[in-house]
């Protein structure tokens, strides 16, 4: 085996491990409740890993599917999630995105069925400056056309709410996609709480830009990821 192939296999093995860890973290944080899925690109290819139609709390490495960017399963025996087209559309539309989390945060879901946008009121919310977009159709994202519509609504944002049906977060790495999911629910929770006692004071775009740079540099992304990873391992 060439050194290049050996290195690629090593990277793929680590991606699989991180993907399973992500599944456990999302489950442990209550961001998926039996439903939800997670994906990650494979290196130097047009392929990506996708969790099958199994609860993220239960999925194992051997269950992971390999799909191409047309949405075709090229490896794996389990059925793909109904919303697999969501993943292909985002991977095709955002070259920098390496991982996607499809979640069901309860607090964020409230904002998807009202005319109140999630906007940042604290440091971790700074990633959602300008408000989190909402995809207004109630359909499950089960077709390429719907996937492309979600991608268009997402734009360059790190997250989108699906009206009455959960959320999608993206990242340049698996840990980043997971932290965006955690921070999205945290931002929704903070804003919801503020609305109960007064008028929220959102961060300005300038404040958000400064806080965003400070909130998740690589060293702190690793710090947060290791915390949540260890939290799942203790369980």
KETOR-759722 format. One line per 2 residues: number of its first residue (from 0); their letters; for each residue z, x, y of N, C-alpha, C, CB. Coordinates in steps of 0.05 Angstrom, whole numbers, plus 32768, in hexadecimal, padded with zeros to 4 digits. Glycine has a CB too. Layout:
N
NUM) A) Z X Y Z X Y Z X Y Z X Y; ...
This chain:
235
0) XX) 8000 8011 7FE8 8000 8000 8000 8000 8012 8019 8019 7FED 8000; 7FEE 800C 802C 7FEC 801C 8044 8005 8018 8055 7FD3 8014 8055
2) XX) 800B 802B 8066 8022 8029 8078 8020 8010 808A 8024 8042 8089; 8007 800A 8093 8002 7FF4 80A5 8009 7FDA 8097 7FE5 7FF3 80AF
4) XX) 7FFF 7FD7 807E 8004 7FBF 806F 8022 7FBC 8068 7FF4 7FBE 8055; 802E 7FD2 8062 804B 7FD2 805C 805B 7FCA 8075 8054 7FEE 8053
6) XX) 8053 7FD4 808C 8061 7FCC 80A5 805D 7FAF 80AB 8057 7FDD 80BC; 8045 7FA4 80A6 803F 7F88 80AB 8050 7F76 8099 8021 7F82 80A7
8) XX) 8052 7F7F 8080 8062 7F6F 806D 8080 7F6F 8075 805F 7F7B 8050; 8089 7F86 807F 80A4 7F88 8088 80AA 7F76 80A0 80AB 7FA6 8090
10) XX) 8097 7F75 80B2 8099 7F63 80CA 8099 7F46 80C1 8083 7F69 80DE; 8087 7F3F 80AF 8085 7F24 80A5 809F 7F1B 8097 806D 7F21 8091
12) XX) 80AA 7F2D 8088 80C4 7F27 807A 80DA 7F22 808E 80CC 7F3F 8068; 80DA 7F31 80A4 80EF 7F2D 80B9 80EA 7F12 80C7 80EF 7F44 80CD
14) XX) 80D1 7F0B 80CC 80CA 7EF2 80D9 80D4 7EDB 80C8 80AC 7EEF 80DE; 80D0 7EDD 80AE 80D9 7EC8 809C 80F8 7EC5 809D 80D1 7ECD 807F
16) XX) 8106 7EDB 809D 8123 7EDA 809E 812C 7ECE 80B9 812F 7EF7 809C; 811F 7ED6 80CF 8126 7ECB 80E9 8120 7EAD 80EA 8117 7EDA 80FF
18) XX) 810B 7EA5 80DE 8104 7E89 80DE 8119 7E78 80D0 80E8 7E85 80D2; 8122 7E82 80B9 8137 7E73 80AA 8151 7E73 80BA 813C 7E80 808F
20) XX) 8157 7E8A 80C7 816F 7E8B 80D9 816C 7E76 80EF 8173 7EA7 80E4; 8154 7E75 80FB 8150 7E61 8110 8155 7E45 8106 8133 7E64 811B
22) XX) 814C 7E3F 80EE 8150 7E24 80E3 816E 7E1E 80E1 8143 7E22 80C7; 817D 7E32 80D8 819A 7E2E 80D5 81A8 7E2B 80F0 81A6 7E45 80C5
24) XX) 819F 7E3A 8104 81AB 7E39 811E 81A5 7E1D 812B 81A0 7E4F 8131; 818D 7E14 812A 8186 7DFA 8135 8195 7DE4 8128 8168 7DF5 8133
26) XX) 8199 7DE6 810D 81A9 7DD2 80FF 81C6 7DD4 8107 81A6 7DD6 80E0; 81D0 7DEC 8108 81EC 7DF0 810E 81F4 7DE7 812A 81F4 7E0D 810B
28) XX) 81E1 7DE9 813D 81E6 7DE0 8158 81E0 7DC3 815D 81D5 7DF1 816B; 81D9 7DB5 8147 81D4 7D98 8149 81BA 7D91 8157 81EA 7D8B 8158
30) XX) 81A7 7DA3 8158 818D 7D9E 8165 8179 7D93 8152 8183 7DB8 8171; 817E 7D92 8139 816E 7D84 8125 8182 7D75 8113 815B 7D98 8115
32) XX) 8179 7D5E 810A 818A 7D4D 80F9 817A 7D43 80E2 8197 7D36 8109; 8172 7D55 80D0 8161 7D4D 80B9 8144 7D4F 80BF 8168 7D30 80B1
34) XX) 813C 7D4B 80D8 8120 7D4D 80E0 811D 7D63 80F5 8116 7D32 80EC; 8105 7D6E 80F7 80FF 7D84 8109 80F2 7D9A 80F9 8119 7D8F 8116
36) XX) 80E4 7DAC 8107 80D6 7DC2 80FA 80D4 7DDA 810D 80BA 7DB9 80F1; 80CD 7DF0 8101 80CD 7E0A 8110 80B5 7E1A 8105 80E8 7E19 810D
38) XX) 80A8 7E29 8117 8091 7E3A 810F 8092 7E55 811D 8077 7E2B 8115; 8084 7E68 8111 8082 7E83 811D 8068 7E90 8115 809A 7E94 8115
40) XX) 805B 7E9D 8127 8042 7EAB 8121 8047 7EC3 810F 8034 7EB5 813B; 8033 7EC8 80FE 8033 7EE1 80EE 8024 7EF6 80FD 8027 7EDC 80D2
42) XX) 802C 7F10 80FA 8020 7F25 810A 8002 7F2A 8104 802F 7F3F 8106; 7FF3 7F30 8119 7FD7 7F39 8116 7FC6 7F26 8104 7FD6 7F55 810A
44) XX) 7FC9 7F0C 8109 7FBA 7EF9 80FA 7FB8 7EDF 8109 7FC6 7EF5 80DE; 7FA8 7ECC 80FE 7FA7 7EB1 810A 7FB8 7E9E 80F9 7F8A 7EA7 810C
46) XX) 7FCD 7EA8 80EC 7FDE 7E99 80DA 7FFA 7E96 80E6 7FDF 7EA6 80BF; 8007 7E81 80DE 8023 7E7D 80E6 8033 7E70 80CF 8025 7E6C 80FF
48) XX) 804D 7E75 80D0 8060 7E69 80BD 8069 7E4F 80C9 8077 7E7C 80B7; 806D 7E3B 80B7 8076 7E21 80C0 808A 7E16 80AB 805F 7E0D 80C4
50) XX) 80A0 7E0C 80B4 80B3 7E00 80A1 80A6 7DE6 8096 80CE 7DF9 80AF; 80AB 7DE0 807D 809F 7DC8 8071 80AF 7DAF 8077 809D 7DCB 8052
52) XX) 80A8 7D99 806A 80B5 7D7F 806F 80D0 7D7F 8060 80A3 7D68 8066; 80E1 7D91 8069 80FC 7D94 805D 810F 7D98 8075 80FE 7DAC 8049
54) XX) 8127 7D8D 8073 813B 7D91 8087 813F 7DAF 808D 8156 7D85 807F; 8141 7DB6 80A6 8143 7DD2 80AE 815D 7DDE 80A3 8142 7DD6 80CC
56) XX) 8171 7DCE 809D 818A 7DD8 8092 8187 7DE0 8075 81A0 7DC2 8094; 8171 7DD8 8068 816D 7DDC 804C 8155 7DEE 8045 816A 7DC2 803E
58) XX) 8143 7DF2 8058 812B 7E01 8052 8131 7E1E 804B 8118 7E00 806A; 8122 7E29 8038 8125 7E45 802F 810B 7E54 8034 812E 7E47 8011
60) XX) 810D 7E6E 8032 80F5 7E7F 8037 80DE 7E77 8024 80FB 7E9C 8033; 80E4 7E71 800B 80CF 7E6A 7FF8 80C1 7E50 7FFF 80DB 7E68 7FDC
62) XX) 80CE 7E40 8010 80C2 7E26 8018 80AE 7E28 802F 80D8 7E13 801F; 80AF 7E3F 803E 809F 7E42 8056 8081 7E40 8050 80A5 7E5C 8063
64) XX) 8073 7E32 8061 8056 7E2F 805F 8048 7E44 8071 804D 7E13 8066; 8030 7E4B 8069 801F 7E5C 807A 8007 7E4B 8082 8016 7E76 806C
66) XX) 8002 7E47 809C 7FEB 7E38 80A6 7FDA 7E4A 80B7 7FF5 7E1F 80B6; 7FC0 7E42 80B9 7FAF 7E4F 80CC 7FAE 7E3E 80E6 7F92 7E53 80C1
68) XX) 7FA0 7E48 80FA 7FA0 7E3B 8114 7F8F 7E22 8115 7F97 7E4E 8129; 7F82 7E1B 80FE 7F75 7E01 80FB 7F87 7DED 80EF 7F5B 7E04 80E9
70) XX) 7F9F 7DF6 80E7 7FB2 7DE4 80DC 7FB0 7DE1 80BD 7FB0 7DC9 80E8; 7FA1 7DF3 80B1 7F9D 7DF2 8094 7FB3 7E02 8086 7F81 7DFC 808C
72) XX) 7FBF 7DF8 8071 7FD3 7E06 8062 7FC4 7E1B 8050 7FE4 7DF3 8050; 7FCB 7E34 8053 7FBF 7E49 8043 7FD2 7E55 802E 7FB4 7E60 8055
74) XX) 7FEC 7E4E 8031 7FFF 7E56 801D 8017 7E44 801E 8008 7E74 8021; 8022 7E3D 8007 8039 7E2B 8005 8032 7E11 7FF7 8043 7E25 8021
76) XX) 8046 7E06 7FEA 8042 7DEE 7FDA 804F 7DD5 7FE4 804C 7DF3 7FBE; 8061 7DD8 7FF8 806E 7DC0 8003 805D 7DB2 8018 8089 7DC9 8010
78) XX) 8062 7D98 801C 8052 7D8A 8031 8059 7D94 804D 8057 7D6C 802F; 8046 7D95 805E 804A 7D9E 807A 8056 7D87 808A 8030 7DA8 8087
80) XX) 8065 7D8E 809F 806F 7D79 80B1 8058 7D68 80BC 807E 7D86 80C9; 805E 7D4F 80C1 804A 7D3C 80CC 803F 7D46 80E6 8057 7D20 80CF
82) XX) 804F 7D55 80F5 8047 7D5F 810F 803D 7D7B 810F 805E 7D5C 8122; 8033 7D85 80F9 8027 7DA0 80F9 8013 7DA5 810F 801A 7DA5 80DE
84) XX) 8002 7D91 8117 7FEF 7D95 812C 7FFC 7D9D 8147 7FDF 7D7C 8131; 8015 7D96 814B 8023 7D9F 8163 8024 7DBD 8164 803F 7D93 8164
86) XX) 802A 7DCA 814E 802D 7DE7 814D 8012 7DF5 8151 803A 7DEF 8132; 7FFE 7DEB 8143 7FE3 7DF7 8146 7FD9 7DF5 8163 7FCF 7DEB 8133
88) XX) 7FDE 7DDF 816F 7FD4 7DDB 818B 7FE2 7DEE 819E 7FD9 7DBE 8194; 7FFC 7DF2 819B 800A 7E04 81AD 8003 7E21 81A7 8029 7E00 81AA
90) XX) 8001 7E29 818E 7FF9 7E44 8188 7FDD 7E4A 8192 7FFB 7E49 816A; 7FCB 7E37 8190 7FB0 7E3B 819A 7FAF 7E3C 81B8 7F9E 7E24 8190
92) XX) 7FC1 7E2D 81C5 7FC0 7E2B 81E2 7FD1 7E3F 81F1 7FC9 7E10 81EB; 7FE4 7E4C 81E4 7FF6 7E5F 81F0 7FF8 7E78 81E0 8013 7E53 81F4
94) XX) 7FE7 7E8C 81E6 7FE5 7EA4 81D6 8000 7EB4 81D5 7FD0 7EB6 81E1; 8010 7EB1 81EA 8029 7EC0 81EC 803F 7EB4 81DB 8032 7EC3 8209
96) XX) 803C 7E9B 81D4 8051 7E8D 81C4 8050 7E97 81A7 804D 7E6E 81C6; 8067 7EA0 819E 8069 7EAA 8182 807A 7E97 8170 8075 7EC6 8182
98) XX) 8088 7E84 817D 8099 7E73 816D 809C 7E58 817B 80B5 7E80 8168; 809F 7E43 816B 80A2 7E28 8175 80B8 7E19 8166 8087 7E18 8172
100) XX) 80C9 7E0C 8176 80DF 7DFC 816A 80DA 7DDF 8171 80FB 7E05 8174; 80DA 7DCE 815C 80D7 7DB1 8160 80F2 7DA4 8159 80C0 7DA4 814E
102) XX) 8100 7D9B 816D 811C 7D94 816A 8122 7D77 8173 812E 7DA7 817A; 813B 7D6E 816F 8143 7D53 8177 815F 7D55 8185 8144 7D40 815F
104) XX) 8160 7D63 819C 8179 7D64 81AB 8180 7D48 81B6 8177 7D78 81C1; 8198 7D3F 81B0 819F 7D23 81B8 81A1 7D20 81D6 81BA 7D1C 81AB
106) XX) 81AD 7D33 81E4 81B0 7D2F 8201 8195 7D32 8210 81C4 7D44 820C; 8185 7D45 8208 816B 7D48 8214 815A 7D30 8210 815D 7D61 820A
108) XX) 815D 7D23 81F9 814D 7D0C 81F2 8152 7CF5 8206 8153 7D02 81D6; 816B 7CF3 8211 8170 7CDE 8225 815E 7CE1 823D 818E 7CE0 822E
110) XX) 8159 7CFA 8245 8148 7CFE 825C 812A 7CF8 8257 814B 7D1A 8266; 8123 7CF7 823E 8107 7CF1 8237 8100 7CD4 823A 8100 7CFB 821B
112) XX) 8115 7CC3 823C 8110 7CA6 823D 811A 7C9A 8258 811F 7C98 8226; 811D 7CAC 826B 8124 7CA3 8286 8111 7CB0 829A 8142 7CAA 828D
114) XX) 8113 7CA9 82B3 8102 7CB6 82C8 8111 7CCE 82D5 80FA 7CA1 82DD; 8127 7CD6 82C9 8136 7CED 82D3 812E 7D06 82C4 8154 7CE9 82D1
116) XX) 8123 7D1A 82D1 811B 7D33 82C4 8132 7D46 82C0 8105 7D41 82D5; 8130 7D55 82AA 8144 7D6B 82A7 813C 7D81 82BA 8144 7D76 8289
118) XX) 814F 7D88 82CC 814A 7D9D 82DF 8163 7DAF 82DF 8145 7D93 82FC; 8160 7DC9 82E6 8176 7DDC 82E3 818D 7DD7 82F7 816C 7DF8 82E5
120) XX) 81A5 7DD7 82ED 81BD 7DD6 82FE 81D0 7DED 82F7 81CB 7DBB 82FC; 81C9 7DFE 82E3 81DA 7E15 82DC 81C7 7E2B 82D2 81EF 7E0D 82C7
122) XX) 81D3 7E43 82CE 81C3 7E5A 82C9 81B0 7E57 82B1 81D5 7E72 82C4; 81BA 7E4E 829A 81A9 7E4B 8283 8194 7E36 8286 81BA 7E45 826A
124) XX) 8198 7E24 8299 8183 7E10 829F 816C 7E1B 82AF 818F 7DF9 82AD; 816F 7E34 82B9 815B 7E3F 82CC 8140 7E41 82BF 8164 7E5A 82D5
126) XX) 813E 7E42 82A4 8124 7E44 8297 8114 7E2A 829A 8129 7E49 8279; 8121 7E15 82A3 8114 7DFB 82A5 8110 7DF3 82C2 8124 7DE5 8296
128) XX) 810D 7E07 82D3 8108 7E02 82F0 80EF 7DF1 82F4 8106 7E1D 82FF; 80F1 7DDE 8306 80DA 7DCC 830A 80DB 7DB3 82F9 80C1 7DDB 8306
130) XX) 80EE 7DB2 82E6 80F0 7D9B 82D4 80E2 7D9F 82BA 80E5 7D83 82E2; 80EC 7D93 82A5 80E0 7D94 828B 80CC 7D7D 8288 80F6 7D92 8274
132) XX) 80B3 7D84 8282 809F 7D6E 827F 80A5 7D5B 8268 8083 7D7A 827B; 809B 7D43 826A 809F 7D2F 8255 8083 7D26 824C 80B0 7D17 825F
134) XX) 8080 7D26 8231 8067 7D1B 8226 806C 7CFD 8221 805F 7D29 820B; 805D 7CEC 822F 8064 7CD0 8231 805D 7CBF 8219 8058 7CC5 8249
136) XX) 804B 7CC8 8208 8043 7CB8 81F1 8059 7CB8 81DD 8029 7CC2 81E5; 805D 7CA2 81CE 8072 7CA0 81BA 8069 7CA9 819F 807C 7C83 81B9
138) XX) 804F 7CB0 819C 8044 7CB8 8182 8051 7CD1 8177 8026 7CBB 8184; 8053 7CD3 815D 8058 7CED 8150 803F 7CFE 8154 8060 7CEB 8132
140) XX) 8043 7D19 8158 802D 7D2A 815F 801E 7D32 8145 8036 7D44 816F; 800F 7D1F 813A 8004 7D22 811F 7FE6 7D28 811F 8009 7D0A 810F
142) XX) 7FDA 7D2A 8137 7FBD 7D30 8138 7FB8 7D47 814B 7FAD 7D17 8142; 7FA1 7D54 8148 7F9A 7D6A 8159 7F98 7D61 8176 7F7F 7D77 8150
144) XX) 7F8E 7D49 817A 7F8B 7D3F 8196 7FA6 7D3C 81A3 7F7C 7D24 8196; 7FB9 7D30 8195 7FD4 7D2D 81A0 7FE1 7D48 81A5 7FE5 7D1C 818E
146) XX) 7FDD 7D5A 8192 7FE8 7D75 8195 7FDD 7D82 81AF 7FE1 7D86 817D; 7FC3 7D7F 81B4 7FB7 7D8B 81CC 7FC2 7D7D 81E5 7F99 7D89 81CA
148) XX) 7FC8 7D63 81E3 7FD3 7D55 81FA 7FEF 7D5F 8200 7FD3 7D37 81F5; 7FFF 7D64 81EC 801A 7D6F 81F0 8017 7D8B 81FC 8029 7D70 81D5
150) XX) 8005 7D9B 81F1 8001 7DB6 81FC 7FFA 7DB5 8219 7FEB 7DC5 81EC; 7FE8 7DA3 8221 7FE0 7DA1 823D 7FF8 7D99 824F 7FCA 7D8C 8240
152) XX) 8009 7D87 8244 8021 7D7E 8253 8036 7D95 8255 802D 7D65 8247; 8038 7DA4 8240 804B 7DBB 823F 8043 7DD0 8253 804C 7DC7 8223
154) XX) 8029 7DD6 8255 801F 7DEB 8267 802C 7E05 8261 8025 7DE3 8284; 8037 7E13 8275 8044 7E2D 8272 8062 7E2B 8270 803C 7E3F 8289
156) XX) 806C 7E12 826E 8089 7E0E 826D 8094 7E17 8251 8090 7DF1 8272; 80AF 7E1B 8250 80BB 7E23 8237 80C3 7E0B 8225 80D3 7E34 823C
158) XX) 80C1 7DF2 8230 80CA 7DDB 8222 80BD 7DC2 822B 80E9 7DD8 8224; 80BC 7DAE 821A 80B1 7D94 8221 80C1 7D7F 8211 8093 7D91 821B
160) XX) 80C6 7D68 821E 80D3 7D52 8211 80BE 7D3F 8206 80E6 7D43 8225; 80C1 7D35 81EE 80B0 7D21 81E3 80BE 7D06 81E6 80A9 7D27 81C5
162) XX) 80B2 7CF4 81F4 80C0 7CDB 81FC 80CD 7CCD 81E4 80AC 7CC8 8209; 80E7 7CCC 81E5 80F7 7CBF 81D0 80F6 7CCC 81B5 80EF 7CA3 81CE
164) XX) 80EB 7CE5 81B4 80E7 7CF1 8199 80EB 7D0F 8199 80CB 7CEB 8190; 8100 7D18 81A7 8107 7D34 81A5 80F9 7D46 81B9 8101 7D3E 818A
166) XX) 80F8 7D60 81B2 80EE 7D74 81C5 80E0 7D8A 81B5 8106 7D80 81D5; 80D1 7D9A 81C5 80C4 7DB3 81BB 80CB 7DC9 81CE 80A5 7DAF 81B9
168) XX) 80D3 7DE0 81C2 80D7 7DF8 81D2 80C7 7E0F 81C6 80F6 7E00 81D4; 80BF 7E22 81D7 80AF 7E38 81CE 80BB 7E52 81D7 8092 7E35 81D8
170) XX) 80B2 7E68 81CA 80BC 7E82 81D2 80A9 7E98 81C9 80D7 7E87 81C7; 80AD 7EB0 81D5 809D 7EC7 81CE 80A7 7ED3 81B4 809D 7EDC 81E4
172) XX) 80BF 7ECA 81AC 80CB 7ED2 8193 80DA 7EBA 8187 80DF 7EEB 8197; 80E2 7EBC 816E 80F1 7EA7 8161 810C 7EA3 8170 80F7 7EAD 8144
174) XX) 811B 7EB9 8175 8134 7EB5 8184 8130 7EA8 819F 8141 7ED0 8188; 811B 7EAE 81AD 8116 7EA2 81C8 8111 7E84 81C5 80FF 7EB0 81D6
176) XX) 8101 7E7C 81B2 80FB 7E60 81AE 8115 7E50 81A8 80E7 7E5B 8198; 8126 7E5D 8198 8140 7E50 8190 8152 7E4F 81A8 814E 7E60 817A
178) XX) 8154 7E64 81B8 8165 7E63 81D0 815B 7E4F 81E4 8167 7E7F 81DC; 8141 7E4C 81E7 8136 7E37 81F9 813F 7E1C 81EF 8118 7E39 81FA
180) XX) 8140 7E17 81D5 8149 7DFE 81CA 8167 7DF9 81D1 8145 7DFD 81AB; 8177 7E0E 81CD 8194 7E0C 81D3 8198 7E08 81F1 81A3 7E25 81C9
182) XX) 818A 7E17 8201 818D 7E15 821E 8183 7DFA 8229 817F 7E2C 822C; 816E 7DF0 821D 8163 7DD6 8225 8179 7DC0 8222 814A 7DCF 8215
184) XX) 8185 7DBF 820A 819A 7DAB 8206 81B2 7DB0 8218 81A3 7DAC 81E8; 81B8 7DCA 821D 81CE 7DD0 822F 81C8 7DC7 824B 81D4 7DEE 822F
186) XX) 81AF 7DCB 8254 81A7 7DC2 826F 81A8 7DA4 8271 818A 7DCC 8275; 81A0 7D96 825C 81A1 7D78 825C 81BE 7D6F 825D 8193 7D6D 8244
188) XX) 81CF 7D7D 824F 81EC 7D76 824E 81F9 7D7A 8269 81FA 7D86 8238; 81F3 7D91 8275 81FF 7D97 828F 81F6 7D83 82A4 81F7 7DB3 8298
190) XX) 81DC 7D7C 82A4 81D2 7D69 82B8 81DD 7D4D 82B3 81B3 7D69 82B7; 81DE 7D46 829A 81E9 7D2B 8293 8206 7D29 829C 81E7 7D27 8274
192) XX) 8216 7D3E 8297 8232 7D3E 82A0 8234 7D3C 82BE 8240 7D57 8296; 8224 7D4B 82CC 8225 7D4B 82E9 821E 7D30 82F5 8211 7D60 82F5
194) XX) 820B 7D22 82E8 8204 7D07 82F1 821A 7CF3 82EE 81EB 7CFE 82E1; 822D 7CF9 82DC 8243 7CE6 82D8 8258 7CE6 82EF 8251 7CEC 82BD
196) XX) 8259 7CFD 82FD 826E 7D00 8311 8264 7D04 832D 8280 7D17 8309; 824B 7D07 8331 8240 7D0B 834C 8222 7D10 834C 824F 7D22 8359
198) XX) 8219 7D1B 8362 81FD 7D22 8364 81F8 7D3F 835D 81F3 7D1C 8381; 81E9 7D44 8348 81E4 7D60 833F 81D7 7D70 8356 81D2 7D61 8326
200) XX) 81DD 7D8A 8356 81D1 7D9C 836A 81BF 7DAF 835A 81E7 7DAC 837B; 81A5 7DAA 8358 8193 7DBB 8348 8190 7DD7 8354 8178 7DAE 8346
202) XX) 818B 7DEA 8343 8184 7E04 834C 8169 7E03 835A 8183 7E19 8335; 8166 7E12 8370 814C 7E14 837D 813A 7E26 836C 814F 7E20 839A
204) XX) 8120 7E26 8372 810E 7E36 8362 8115 7E54 8365 80F1 7E32 836B; 811E 7E5C 837D 8126 7E78 8381 813F 7E7E 8370 812B 7E7D 839F
206) XX) 8153 7E6C 8371 816B 7E70 8361 8165 7E71 8343 8180 7E5A 8367; 8153 7E60 833B 814B 7E5F 831E 813E 7E79 8316 8138 7E48 8319
208) XX) 812D 7E84 8327 811F 7E9C 8321 8132 7EB3 831E 810A 7EA3 8337; 8146 7EB5 832F 815A 7ECA 832D 816C 7EC7 8314 816C 7ECB 8346
210) XX) 8175 7EAE 8310 8186 7EA9 82F9 8177 7EAD 82DF 8192 7E8C 82FA; 815E 7EA5 82DE 814E 7EA8 82C6 814C 7EC5 82BE 8132 7E9C 82CA
212) XX) 8148 7ED6 82D2 8145 7EF3 82CC 815F 7EFF 82C1 813D 7F02 82E5; 8176 7EF3 82C9 8190 7EFD 82C1 8199 7EF0 82A7 81A4 7EF8 82D7
214) XX) 818F 7ED8 82A1 819B 7EC8 828B 8193 7ED1 826F 8193 7EAC 828E; 817B 7EDC 826C 8173 7EE3 8251 8161 7EFC 8250 8164 7ECB 8245
216) XX) 816A 7F13 825A 815B 7F2B 8256 815D 7F32 8238 8167 7F43 8268; 814C 7F45 822E 814C 7F4B 8212 8167 7F50 8205 813A 7F62 820D
218) XX) 8178 7F5F 8213 8192 7F66 8208 81A3 7F4D 8204 81A0 7F7A 821A; 81A1 7F3A 8217 81B1 7F22 8214 81A5 7F0E 8202 81B6 7F15 8230
220) XX) 818A 7F0E 81FF 817D 7EFD 81EB 8187 7F06 81CF 815E 7F00 81ED; 8188 7F20 81CA 8191 7F2A 81B1 81AF 7F23 81AD 818D 7F49 81AF
222) XX) 81BE 7F25 81C2 81DB 7F1F 81C1 81DF 7F02 81B9 81E8 7F25 81DC; 81D0 7EF0 81C6 81D2 7ED3 81C0 81C9 7ECD 81A4 81C2 7EC2 81D4
224) XX) 81B2 7ED9 819C 81A8 7ED4 8181 81BB 7EDD 816B 818D 7EE3 817E; 81C7 7EF5 816F 81DA 7EFF 815C 81F3 7EED 815A 81E3 7F1B 8163
226) XX) 81FB 7EE2 8170 8212 7ECF 8170 820C 7EB7 815F 8219 7EC7 818D; 81F6 7EAA 8165 81EF 7E91 8156 81E9 7E97 8139 81D8 7E83 8163
228) XX) 81DC 7EAE 8134 81D7 7EB7 8118 81F1 7EBA 8109 81C6 7ED1 8118; 8204 7EC8 8115 821E 7ECD 8107 822C 7EB2 8103 822F 7EE1 8117
230) XX) 822A 7EA1 8116 8237 7E86 8114 822D 7E77 80FC 8231 7E76 812E; 8213 7E79 80F6 8208 7E6B 80DF 8211 7E79 80C5 81EA 7E6A 80E0
232) XX) 8212 7E94 80C6 821A 7EA3 80AE 8237 7E9E 80A6 8216 7EC1 80B3; 8248 7E99 80BA 8264 7E93 80B4 8267 7E79 80A5 8275 7E92 80CD
234) X) 8254 7E66 80AB 8255 7E4C 809D 824C 7E4E 8081 8244 7E38 80AC
